Amino acid sequence: MNIRTRFAPSPTGLLHIGGARTALFNYLFAKHHGGEFLLRIEDTDKARSTNEAVQVILNGMEWLGLNHDGQTVYQSQREARHVEVALQLLAEGKAYRCYCTAEELQAMREKAMAEKRPPRYDGRWRDRDPAEAPAGVKPAIRLKAPREGEVVLADLVQGEVRVKNAEMDDMIILRSDGTPTYLHAVVVDDHDMAITHVIRGDDHLTNTFRQIQIYDALGWHKPAFAHIPLIHGADGAKLSKRHGAVSILEFREQGFLPEALCNYLLRLGWGHGDEEFLAREKQVELFTLEGVGRAASRMDYAKLTHLNGMWLRQADDARLVKDVMQRLVTAGLTVDTAALARLAVLMPGLKERAKTLEELTASSAFLARAVPLPFEPKALALLSDDAKDMLKRLLPVLEATDFSVTALDAALRAFAEAEGRKLGQVAQPLRAALTGSTMSPGIDATISALGRDEVIERLCAAIDGKVAADKNQI
């Protein structure tokens, strides 16, 4: 059997973290079995679906590296096929026209609630002669669902789940305006796309029982179903903005790497021994649905950030330079050729201290800034009068030194010894003067990357007390 999975988001909002994990699980399952991973945009909600939301989904999928096979399927373009199948069920006596008005349906709901019953359609048009239809009422088409027996689902994650048919009513498959309902359209699309496995959130479990009734009425082979638990916040509540970033593109803006996010999402509700750091190839090799737990997962942003730092340290330096450059430009800084060269030289040291691209950008910003620099309060506090006097004495030493890292290290050590100071007592005020911060890669490497002219200019400005306004801070 050729395994075919699909990710089927609705473009009525952003691609959120739960949807991204669903897409990842579908992708990995298909690739693990040498199958195909398809993308279907379920844009039948014409009032709420937007082209902008579609693009966000496509951009998010591309950023995550979840490339789908074949063309993107748009559900709205398949409406004629959905209608055709609904009319087929009607012609076969497996569906019927319902002429209930909106007022009748509302009265039905109110009566059920007053009697403390679940609000369900009472089937009044199920066996009624259409000749009795009221004038001017356009009918909906309802599935003539079985009333006896039960639907048994052998879920690949949840295990066996049963629901009695008597607990479900005759669902609408074609609205009175002629448009198909979501539940009906999904069944038709999954069948026509030859989907073998439907992997989605367990909030769709109720939908699945209804959709199985449609499959059975049509005599179609059903796909295997796997309903994965949802992602909650650390407090166990439904994940929302108050817990932190929710949309995939928010995570990108906050400086998370896509491979780190996918690695984290995979481990969120799926396990394979003690392995935490998993590259995409290893994920494909190991992923099975047997490893998916049944309990809801809790989003841990601290753990994600830690994992992101691990991925950041292994990332290609040239890629990081490009990303940081774009973020610096967005922040309003001018990144010229000299700044890019400094960034490339220092990236191996800079990425060791950062956990996100935002942190990496903030720690790199000094390389693109012009004199006068903005100073962090702690850095400014290091530039006491004594420190400035020391830096004045250091200036001619640096001017006379070869700007290789080795020569600078030797010169700073000799200067510290001559001053009767520890190396750190020289390096810290010097670092503050050159970067406006208390943190940077090794001071010798930092000086070498900045270059002689830039170092002298920055030292002179710091000694003279020239400080930029805070607005230049990132």
Protein Blocks (a to p, Z undefined) as FASTA:
>chain_A
ZZdddddddffbccdfklmmmmmmmmmmmmmnopacdddddfkbmmlpcfklmmmmmmmm
mmnopacehjdddfklmmmmmmmmmmmmmmnopaccdfbdfklmmmmmmmmmmnopacdd
ehlmmmgcfklpcehiacdddddddfehcdddddfklopadddfklpccddfbdfkopac
fklmmmmmmmmnopabdcddfklmmmmmmmmmmmmmnopacdddddddddddfkopacdf
knocfbfklmmmnopafklmmmmmmmnopaehjbfbdcfklmmmmpcfklpcfbdcdddf
klmmmmmmmmmmmpcfklmmmmmmmmmmmnopacdfklmmmmmmmmmmmmmmpcbfklmm
mmmmmmmpccdddddfklmmmmcfklmmmmmmmmmmmmmpccbfklmmmmmmmmmmmnop
afklmmmmmmmmmnopabdcdfklmmmmnommlmmmmmmmmmnopacdfklpZZ
